[in-house]
Amino acid sequence: MTKNTGTQGRTADEKKNPSVLDNFKPLLVDVAVPLGSYYLFKDALGMSTFAALAWSSVVPALRTVWGLVKERQANGLAALILVVNVVSLLLSFVSGDPRLMLAKDSAVSSTVGIGILVSVALGRPMMTAGMKPFLVKGDAAKEAAWERLVAGGAAGSADFLRKERAFSVVWGVVLLAECVVRVVGAYTVSVDTMVWLGTVIMIGALGIAFVVSGGLAVAPMEQLLAAEVEAEVAKSEAVKNEVDVAA
């Protein structure tokens, strides 16, 4: 009996104090696994682009169906990756014109960017899943503070939610802008140059997104999160002091 209680206690403690891996798990499964498997199938196993995309779509497809059937809601990240893969599969039929082949690569960025902006409009910012682990860091107090802030029950909730939306908006806009730049480059710059320049543009866009979203949203949200943790600690100490005085 004691053993079962101890096991249950550890389980409860793990739930209250999720590790960094636990926080990252959805992002790893929904994004890293499909992306990594694509390059594994294509580069390591020598599969065609079409076959690699098809096989790397299995996990997000299963995750999306599982969310709809079991949890009665769509798994946002898994569904987005699935849509991106389907779009890429359709575009893989396009061939012949090297400039068109270069331009179609930007379709992935545009699809992801549009998906992120739509998620903001629906009130479920897609990029939050990737940002939260960096702010919470597996700390139970920060996890609880996060939940209070997003639920609207904390003093800084309104500002916190605005910053949360801003983070995803920055990424959505930057990815769409990157798409436009790469399409323009595909038809105005020489093909040989654009082959490597496309990668440079993508890396530059990601760098801009990191810097802008970090300063505009992540840093302020980190401050609001810390303030909420301190406020909860002060509240708990005040209640404890009242109990001690009453005793």
Summary of the structure (lengths in Angstrom):
residues: 247
radius of gyration: 22.3
end to end distance: 34.5
largest distance: 83.5
contacts: 735
relative contact order: 0.09
helix: 84%
strand: 0%
